[in-house]
């Protein structure tokens, strides 16, 4: 591992984050990105697996109890600081900037595949991972190549994720966001509120990476805030 790569990895690990792979930018595929950042040469994808970020995020929540979208604020603060220290630019899947194709970038940088829950599944982490941002480098570094692996969903015959949701919000036809939100915001959805998405929990891949209870409750509370049930629904 080069000194620069080691510096980046260590800075991320101090915040519970992981380098989730990267790729050299292509003039055609990444034209929109390069039009905005013409000096960029390489993109590093940053994320987490399991609840490694939770102790750090929890400290931020304690010190900033009134901040809206605390995960986004924490992520931006951490990655912008890291980017400033390595002459990089941080990009995020949130905010008012242009929409960036993080799901497409993940397919290029990491060993992930689509799942029935519309979450990318990883052969080790299962559904318990996320991409929080990206770092654009002006000078490329050598990265280890992702290890090719088939999708765990291809050999999962029972598909428990599609059978577990109390309101059948997930189906081959897509995700019924309104039905899910109505259930989670109701008294009948207390189990989901306290444990996290039951369909996600039913996935047999990577159970050791399942979010800790507090971490899961945090995400479900954020989902409820972003999908409130209004009168008449």
N, C-alpha and C positions, 0 to 999 in steps of 0.2 A: 504494500500500500504506500503510495507516494505521501510525502509530507503534507501536501495541500489537501489531498483526499482525507488523510488521517485527521487533519485540523477540522475539516467540515464534519466528519463523522462524530468526533468527540464533542464539538459544540452542539450538535443535535442531540446526542445522548444525554447531555447535561439537562435537557428539557424533556426527556422521555420520547424524543422523536427519532425517526429512522430515515436514512437515505434509502429510498425505494427504487433506485435505479435511475437511469438517465439515457440521453441519446444526443448525438451531434445533430444540429439543426440542418434541415434540408431546404435549399432555396425555393423549391416548388411546394413541397408539403407544408412548410412552415412560413410561407410568404407573408401572411397577415402578421405573424409575430415579428418577423424580420423587418417588415416595413416600419414597425413601431420601435424596434430595438435593433438597428442595423449592425451594431457591434457585437451582438450576442453570437456565440459559437456553440454553446452546449446548454442543455436543460437538465437539471437535476430535480427529480420528483421527491418531495418530502412528505412523510406521513407518520402514522403510528400503527402499532399492532397491539391488541389487548389494551390494558389500562395503564400503560407506562406513562402517559401524559397526565393521568388524573391527579397525582400529588401536586404537580406543578400548577395545573389549572385550578385545583382546589385552593391553593394559596392565593392565586390571583382573585378568585371569587371572594375570599375572606377580606382581602384588602380593597376590593372594588365592588361592594355589594349592590350598587345601583346601576352598574354598567349594563346597557342592553347588548344582546349578542356577545356574551363574555367569551365564548370560545373563539369567535372571529377576532375580537380585540386582543386576546392573549396570543393567538397565532400570529397576527400581524406584528405585534410588539416583538415577539421572539424572532421571527424570521427576518424582519427588517433589521434588527440588531446584528444577526448573524451575517446577513447580506452586506451590511456596512463594513464588517470586519474583513471580508474576503473580496471586496470589489465586485460584488454581484448585485443583481436586481431581483427582488422577491415579487412573485406573482401569486394570486390567490383565487380560489373558486367562489369568491364572494365580493361584495362591494360594488361600486358604480363603474369600475373600469370595464373594458370590453370583456365579453364572455369568453373564457378560455376553455378549450376542450380537454379538461383534465381526464375524463374517462378514456378518450382516445390516446392521450399521452401515456396513461397507465398501461394500456395494451402494448404500447411500443417499448416501455421502460421496464415493465415488471412481468412476472409470470402470473397473470390473472385472466379470468374468463367470465363471461356473463353468467348470472345465476337466475333462477326463477323469481327471485325477490328483487330483481333490478339492481342488485348490488354486485359488484365484481367479487368473485370468489378466488381466494388464494389457496394453493394446495397445502400450505402449512397453517396459515392463519384463519382459513375458512372465511367467514363473513365478518370477522372481528378485527377489521383494519380499516384505515381511511387514508385519503390523500388530503393533506392540509394546505399545501402550497407547493411552489416550485422556486428554484433558484436559477437565474440565467447567468452563465459565466461568459466572460469575454475571451478567456483563453481556456481551451479544453483540457481536461485531465483524463487519465486512463481509468476506466471503470471496469469492475468485474462484470462479465456478461450474465444475464439472467439464465437460470437453468430451465430449459424447456420441460414442461410437464403437462399431461392431459388435464382437462377440467375434471374435478372430483364429481361434478354433476353428471358427467357422461356415464359413470358406473353406479350412480345412486338410483336404485330401482324403485325404492319406496317413496321417494320425494316427500319426506315428512314435512318439509317447509310449506308445501301446498295443502297439507291436510290439517295443520295445527291451528291456523288462525281462526278464532271464534266466529268471525264474520266472513270468512272466505275472501279476504281482501286481495289475495294473490291468486292468480290463475294464469294459464297460458295466454289469455287475452290481455293481460296487463295488471296494473295495480290500481285498485279502487281506493284512492286517497280519501275521498269523502266518507266512504263507509268505514274505513279504518279510523279516521278522526272522530266520527260520531261515536264509535264504540269506545275508543280510548278516553274520550271526554265524558263518558257516562259512568254511572255506578257499576255497571256490568264490566267495565274495563279496568277495574282496580288491579287485577292481576297483571295486566300489561303495564300499568302505571308503575307498579312496584318492582317488577322483574325485568321489564324491557319487552321488546317485540317477541311474542311467543313463537312466531314462525321462524324468526332468526335463531332463537334458542334451540329450535328443533333440529337445526342442521348438525349432522354428526361430525363435521370436519372442524378441527382445531378447537375442541372444547376447552382446552387449557388457556385459550386466549379470550374467552368470554369476558365481557366487561364486568368489573366489580359492581356490587349492588348500587353504591352511591353514584358511580359513573353512569350506569344504565338509567337510574332514576333521573339524573341530570339531562340526559338526551331525550327521555320521554317527556319531561317537563318542557323542554325546548320545542319538541314537536307539537305539544298541546298549545303552546303560546302562538306558534306560527300557523296552527290550523284550528282556530276557535270555532265553536258551534254557535251560530247566531239564531235568534228567535225565528221560529218557523221551520227549522231544519229537523 
